[in-house]
Amino acid sequence: MKYFLTLISISIALSCFAQGENKTAQELFDSGNFLGAAAVYQKQIEDGNKNAYVYYNLANSYFKAGDLDKALVNYYRAFRINPRDKDIINNLSFTLEKTGQTLIPDTMPKSIFLVYNYFSLKELKGLAFMGLWLFAISITFFVFFKYKRFCLKTVIFFACFTLFFTTFYLIRAKKDLQDLAVVIAPRAELRSGPSENFPVALNVPRAQLLEIHDKKGDWVEVAIGNDSNFTWVQNKYIEII
């Protein structure tokens, strides 16, 4: 009994500590110590609390501190976990605009973008597996029960459900699993090859968003937006999202 009470006491103490840590982060933010708040949120993430709102609060702290590159990294991480949250979308979009970039491509209507990104990649994968599981159950009912017409309609419905979300997942995965990176140095040199012996093809500013296409040692092959011209940048200049 004494051992059990000790465990309860430790559990309560740990809970209070976690609540105090959250309060401290908010207090630091409210008092204008944005980098202090960022350090607390970063510690929570390192401790395994990788939820969208911790990343969002971390991004807000960096944004207020003027570190737009780190804000952009963490807004994107929050967006990938919870792409439906309006605050995350608005702040990510605003930060991109501040750096001369856009979240929604000019060729895509906003409504299409929101529908396309309504589910996270993890949710799409879960829906596809759920559909497959329900499809298997409906097949079992069709084979072993006498209500063939009803069961056949159910089989067709779940087959379509599974096909839709599997296809949607594969389309999204091709794009979403491609790593993105943000320039975290005042200036990054993009070279024509993976070595300092290659000439500098382009200099890009802090907070520039890059698409990663290949990696070779300490060098990363990148492109800017839909540009088909690939260049190479050293890892030290970027942070991968």
C-alpha positions in Angstrom: 0.0 0.0 0.0 2.8 2.4 0.9 4.6 1.6 -2.4 1.3 2.2 -4.3 0.9 5.6 -2.6 4.4 6.5 -3.4 3.8 5.8 -7.1 0.7 8.0 -7.1 2.7 10.8 -5.5 5.4 10.5 -8.1 2.7 10.5 -10.9 1.0 13.6 -9.5 4.4 15.4 -9.2 5.3 14.6 -12.8 1.9 15.8 -13.9 2.3 19.1 -12.1 5.8 19.5 -13.5 4.5 19.1 -17.1 1.7 21.6 -16.4 4.2 24.0 -14.9 6.4 23.6 -18.0 3.5 24.5 -20.3 2.6 27.5 -18.1 6.2 28.6 -18.1 6.4 28.5 -21.9 3.2 30.6 -22.1 4.4 33.0 -19.4 7.7 33.5 -21.2 5.9 34.1 -24.5 3.5 36.6 -22.9 6.4 38.5 -21.2 8.2 38.8 -24.6 10.9 36.2 -24.0 10.1 34.4 -27.2 13.4 32.5 -27.5 12.9 31.3 -23.9 9.4 30.1 -24.8 10.9 28.4 -27.9 13.4 26.5 -25.8 10.7 25.1 -23.6 8.6 24.0 -26.5 11.7 22.5 -28.2 12.3 20.5 -25.0 8.8 19.2 -25.1 9.3 18.0 -28.7 12.6 16.3 -27.8 10.8 14.6 -24.9 8.4 13.0 -27.5 5.5 15.5 -27.4 5.4 15.9 -31.2 1.9 17.1 -31.6 0.8 19.8 -34.1 0.1 22.4 -31.5 3.5 22.2 -29.8 5.1 22.7 -33.2 2.7 25.5 -33.8 3.5 27.3 -30.5 7.2 26.8 -31.2 6.8 28.4 -34.6 4.9 31.3 -33.1 7.7 31.8 -30.7 10.3 31.9 -33.4 8.2 34.1 -35.6 7.9 36.7 -32.8 11.6 36.5 -32.2 12.2 37.3 -35.9 13.6 33.9 -36.8 11.4 33.3 -39.9 13.4 30.4 -41.1 12.8 28.3 -37.9 9.2 29.5 -37.8 8.7 28.2 -41.3 10.2 24.8 -40.5 7.9 24.3 -37.5 4.7 25.7 -39.1 5.3 23.2 -41.9 5.7 20.4 -39.4 2.5 21.4 -37.7 0.7 21.6 -41.1 1.7 18.1 -42.0 0.3 16.7 -38.8 -2.9 18.8 -38.9 -3.6 20.3 -42.3 -7.1 21.3 -41.5 -6.3 23.8 -38.7 -7.0 27.3 -39.9 -4.6 29.0 -37.6 -1.7 26.8 -38.8 -2.7 27.4 -42.4 -3.0 31.1 -42.0 0.3 31.5 -40.0 2.2 29.3 -42.5 0.8 31.2 -45.4 1.6 34.6 -43.8 5.2 33.5 -43.0 5.7 32.3 -46.5 4.4 35.6 -47.9 6.8 37.5 -45.6 9.6 35.7 -47.3 8.3 36.2 -50.8 6.8 32.7 -51.2 3.4 31.2 -51.3 1.7 28.2 -49.8 -1.0 27.8 -52.5 0.3 27.6 -56.1 -0.9 30.3 -58.4 -2.3 27.7 -60.7 -4.5 26.0 -58.0 -7.7 27.5 -56.5 -7.7 27.8 -52.7 -10.7 25.5 -52.4 -8.9 22.7 -54.4 -5.8 23.1 -52.2 -7.9 22.8 -49.0 -9.7 19.7 -50.2 -6.5 18.1 -51.5 -4.8 18.7 -48.1 -7.9 18.0 -45.9 -6.4 14.8 -44.6 -2.9 14.3 -43.4 -0.8 11.5 -45.0 -1.1 9.4 -41.8 -4.9 9.8 -41.9 -5.1 8.8 -45.5 -3.1 5.7 -44.8 -5.3 4.8 -41.9 -8.5 5.3 -44.0 -7.1 3.1 -46.7 -6.3 0.3 -44.2 -9.7 0.7 -42.6 -11.4 0.4 -46.0 -9.4 -2.8 -46.8 -10.4 -4.3 -43.4 -14.1 -3.5 -43.9 -13.9 -4.8 -47.5 -12.6 -8.1 -46.2 -15.4 -8.3 -43.6 -18.0 -7.5 -46.2 -16.7 -10.3 -48.4 -17.0 -12.7 -45.5 -20.7 -11.7 -45.0 -21.3 -12.0 -48.7 -19.9 -15.6 -48.8 -21.5 -16.9 -45.6 -24.9 -15.1 -45.2 -28.0 -15.3 -47.3 -28.6 -11.5 -47.9 -26.6 -11.6 -51.1 -28.0 -8.4 -52.6 -27.4 -6.3 -49.6 -24.0 -7.8 -49.0 -22.9 -7.3 -52.6 -23.8 -3.6 -52.4 -21.7 -3.4 -49.2 -18.8 -5.2 -50.9 -18.9 -2.8 -53.8 -19.1 0.3 -51.5 -16.1 -0.7 -49.4 -14.1 -1.7 -52.5 -14.7 1.8 -53.9 -13.9 3.3 -50.5 -10.6 1.4 -50.3 -9.7 2.2 -53.9 -10.4 5.9 -53.5 -8.3 6.4 -50.3 -5.5 4.1 -51.5 -5.2 6.0 -54.7 -5.4 9.4 -52.9 -2.7 8.2 -50.5 -0.4 7.1 -53.3 -0.9 10.4 -55.1 -0.2 12.5 -52.0 2.7 10.3 -50.8 4.6 10.8 -54.0 4.7 14.6 -53.2 4.4 14.7 -49.4 7.2 12.2 -48.7 9.6 14.3 -50.7 11.6 16.1 -48.1 11.5 19.9 -48.0 14.2 22.1 -46.4 14.5 25.7 -45.3 17.6 27.8 -45.6 18.7 28.7 -42.0 21.9 30.7 -42.9 21.9 34.3 -43.9 22.8 33.2 -47.4 23.2 29.7 -48.9 25.4 28.9 -51.9 23.8 26.5 -54.4 26.4 24.9 -56.5 26.3 23.0 -59.8 27.7 19.8 -58.1 28.2 18.2 -54.6 31.5 19.9 -53.8 33.0 23.3 -53.2 35.1 22.7 -56.4 31.9 23.3 -58.4 30.9 26.9 -59.2 28.2 28.7 -57.4 25.0 28.6 -59.5 22.8 30.7 -57.2 22.8 32.4 -53.8 19.5 32.2 -51.9 18.4 34.1 -48.8 17.4 32.8 -45.3 14.0 31.1 -45.1 14.0 30.0 -48.8 12.0 26.8 -49.2 13.8 24.1 -51.1 12.7 20.7 -52.5 15.2 17.9 -51.8 15.8 15.4 -54.6 19.0 13.6 -53.6 21.7 13.4 -51.0 25.4 12.7 -51.2 27.5 12.9 -48.1 27.2 16.4 -46.6 25.6 17.7 -49.8 21.9 17.8 -50.8 20.5 18.1 -54.3 17.7 20.7 -54.3 15.3 22.7 -56.5 13.4 25.8 -55.8 9.6 25.3 -56.4 8.9 23.7 -59.8 12.3 24.7 -61.2 13.8 21.7 -63.1 17.3 23.1 -62.6 18.8 21.0 -59.7 21.7 22.4 -57.6 23.6 21.3 -54.6 23.8 22.8 -51.1 25.7 21.8 -47.9 23.7 20.4 -45.0 25.0 23.2 -42.7 23.0 25.8 -44.7 19.6 24.1 -44.3 17.2 22.4 -42.0 15.1 19.5 -43.3 11.4 19.7 -42.4 
